[in-house]
Amino acid sequence: MTALLRTAVSPRLPRPLPGMPGKSKHTRLALEQETLDPSNWHEFRAQGHRMLDDMLDYIEHVRKRPVWQPIPREVRHAFREALPRQPGDMAAAHEQFMRQVLPYAAGNVHPGFMGWVHGGGTPVGMLAEMLAGGLNANLGGRDQMPLEVERQVVQWVRELFGFPEAASGLFVTGSSMANLIALLVARTAALGAQVRHKGLAECSKRLVAYTSAGAHGCIPQAMNVSGLGTDALRMIAVNERHQMDIDALERAIETDRRAGLTPFFIAATAGTVDVGAIDELAAIAECARREGLWFHVDGAFGALAMLSPELAPLLAGIELADSIAMDFHKWGQVPYDAGFVLVRDSAIQLETFGSTAAYLRRDARGLAAGSPWPGDMGPDLSRGFRALKTWFTLKVHGADRLGAMISRTCALARRMQERIEAEPALELLAPVALNIVCFRYRAAGVAGVTADRINADIVADLHESGICAPSTTSVKGKLAIRAAIVNHRTSAKEIDALIAATLALGAASEKKRRGPG
Ligand SMILES: *Cc1c(COP(=O)(O)O)cnc(C)c1O
């Protein structure tokens, strides 16, 4: 067959189809128009190598830079321009990037970055992104090897969490999307696939979901987007270790049942965003099983603690989850974005999102084979090749080394805790369960200025100093300086610098407020 085709099809340009205009000079010019590929590959290649070198230099020498610096008004202003109509020079655009964009990024590549929960990325991940960009693969479906790369990573994730072969996994933007997808799959499990057509208005059951007061804001957001509404989400109180209070959870389920509502979904958290607490997953799994509820774990950053033999026992019970949301772009150090959702029963996920559109018709052979496609497992159709940078990261660094690095960030958090407890001017505000430390400067609270204000100012001053970048949160009504140690480059040096700078800024602030004398 193939040989037959080879002789039948000319390797040269396709012949014009009947009815198409002949070879007037005009159409020849239009048809032979240049592509967007470089006209001089030699020059382009040299420019490409310069860009590669610049980014490798940036990562290699990032420690010599400030973590972050304010964007000067002139830079922000000078960047604005009208839509460029004419071709520009690649070297000039690169130069503008180096001058106006690169120096004013958020700084999460830097070891002094400890704000929010940001991954540090790696040179390996960066190069893998370049390969993925060159291939320009669309992982919505079709029979292509890039999808086998994703399926391989899915298999590794199943292994990591002890999930069965029938479990499905899907790369998504981040855990916000992963949590939403899990909630929608659970909604199908509770209401049946007809909810796709009939919507919630036609449904007599009133679904209710449960999470803890420490849950990430994307859980209420998922309730909003799914149409269930945030009023149908119970924010269960937490205990002194910031874990979901399981007695309170059971009482809430009972109260809702008595009121004629239908409890259906519990979102536990493995690594809360504010303090890094891990809910008692095994006990919540047991409660969900007894009550017949879907057991979901938001493990956005914490789930990858499974890579560390020392930390994995803290997540006992995660293997019982019906679904898990997690991010490779946080503790996994894969460059943004690389979120992931794992669902125990792929059939329900397919029921939730599977497509029957004519233009997505599947076949047993040819490029349209290999069904089901990832586009059947979530709302996205076109999808980038996030799996490749994750595959490279795991292949090159290995799961054990990533696990050891995750473990080290927790050891650094304990060191920071010790330093805080040894300083009378500092106060630890929450127990350190993993890699997140919440503390504050004990400000005397000079008239008219609250301790919250003083600590918020310390954090803004730290950012502007370029030394380190923690963020803030609120713990039991107090504003906390929050350090989330996620970056593999962070060392004891940065921890000590944060403590020293906080003490110096706090003392300076008090001195200033007391005034001279
Ligand atoms: C970061 C985080 C999220 C949100 O994940 P994104 O990847 O930013 O969408 C959700 N839950 C927790 C616990 C997180 O730490």
The ligand as an SDF file (V2000), in Angstrom:
LIG
                    3D

 15 15  0  0  0  0  0  0  0  0999 V2000
   -1.2550   26.5800   45.1590 C   0  0  0  0  0  0  0  0  0  0  0  0
   -2.4230   25.9060   45.7330 C   0  0  0  0  0  0  0  0  0  0  0  0
   -3.6150   25.7780   45.0200 C   0  0  0  0  0  0  0  0  0  0  0  0
   -3.8160   26.4230   43.6740 C   0  0  0  0  0  0  0  0  0  0  0  0
   -2.9960   25.8210   42.7350 O   0  0  0  0  0  0  0  0  0  0  0  0
   -2.6080   26.5670   41.3880 P   0  0  0  0  0  0  0  0  0  0  0  0
   -1.6110   25.6730   40.7700 O   0  0  0  0  0  0  0  0  0  0  0  0
   -2.0390   27.9000   41.7900 O   0  0  0  0  0  0  0  0  0  0  0  0
   -3.8520   26.7100   40.5870 O   0  0  0  0  0  0  0  0  0  0  0  0
   -4.6450   25.0570   45.5750 C   0  0  0  0  0  0  0  0  0  0  0  0
   -4.5160   24.5060   46.7930 N   0  0  0  0  0  0  0  0  0  0  0  0
   -3.3990   24.6300   47.5370 C   0  0  0  0  0  0  0  0  0  0  0  0
   -3.3250   23.9730   48.8740 C   0  0  0  0  0  0  0  0  0  0  0  0
   -2.2990   25.3340   47.0190 C   0  0  0  0  0  0  0  0  0  0  0  0
   -1.1750   25.4350   47.7320 O   0  0  0  0  0  0  0  0  0  0  0  0
  1  2  1  0
  2  3  1  0
  2 14  2  0
  3  4  1  0
  3 10  2  0
  4  5  1  0
  5  6  1  0
  6  7  2  0
  6  8  1  0
  6  9  1  0
 10 11  1  0
 11 12  2  0
 12 13  1  0
 12 14  1  0
 14 15  1  0
M  END
$$$$
